[in-house]
Amino acid sequence: MIDWISLNMTPGVGPRAATKLLERFGSANAVFHARRTELESLRLRPETIGSIIAREFEAKAVEELDRVKKLGGDVLILDDGSYPALLREIADPPITLYVSGAWQACFDQPGVGVIGSRMCSTYGENASEMIARDLASRGICIISGLARGIDTAAHRGAIRGGGRTIAVLGTGIDAVYPKENTRLVNEIIEAGGAVVSQFPLGTPPLKDNFPYRNRIISGLSLGVVIVEATEKSGSLITARLAMEQNREVMAVPGNITSRNSFGTNYLIKSGAKLVQQWQDVVAELPGEIAAEILPPKIEKWNGTLESAAQELAPADLSENERKIWALLSPDEPAHIDGLLEQSGLSFGDLNGALVGLDIRDLIRVLPGKHYARRI
């Protein structure tokens, strides 16, 4: 453990250099027993080689681990069984992960990244929170970067959905950035979420750190949803990283006259999945995960659409809710007047049933008093 932390703290040893060292020597411990000529053959900087030969950061690594433990955190290393398997698959994964909170439970859940612009619109903020809330409430861990705007809305949405969320930092886990999100980090931990960083304690929010953070967001995720992004947004870099890591890339469409929508609309034109609601995201996840979350589709049945819908209706519906559920279709929205006539219910009973179904997120409320059943 100490060798891994020490290697991660060594100047000039980023993920790519660490990968070269591990491929050549097999372990962090072996790196520190390598001869100078062997290290020089990998074209490392002279100061990096000198630091490794002198074991310059060994004592600091011991102190570092102690400080992390006192903060209630932990350090995961690349050859540890607790290290997240998805992240290990990417090219040049970070050799250490500093974690705090319920990290193991978070890593055990399927994860989806939700990211976007810091200077977001109200539309983008609402969309991010809604998608994160709906996914988190169905057992998907929301992964984001704790930045202002879309990231913050995604973390808050996950918490409000009663689910878990991971904040990936471009700083040390003891140096929250931006500062105003310190309270949000506490809320994430209290809600069963986690904080993750590859950087040693005390690392400040340097500009060069955030591409590394973005690689972890996409690396931990089965897919990434970009909610808003300008033409030169860092979220587009994360989308590119996700594609390189063979992750699903999804985007929420936006107003064509808004600069915040340029990036997301461009991604959709380029083949990213268009996302309007949580089902669109889940449908892109591996089949076994999607099958557990999405309600079954009707392929064949003996009888009417009404009888099939009755069979699929959740068990806790009232008699009136079950009746309206059976009359609704996911494909053809029904007007309230038609439902009133077909159901035989009074307007008050019908309205009560629709409200109950909407609260359970079982129907879609559409313009013009039209309603459709969610698939």
Summary of the structure (lengths in Angstrom):
residues: 375
radius of gyration: 24.6
end to end distance: 48.2
largest distance: 87.2
contacts: 1296
relative contact order: 0.09
helix: 48%
strand: 13%
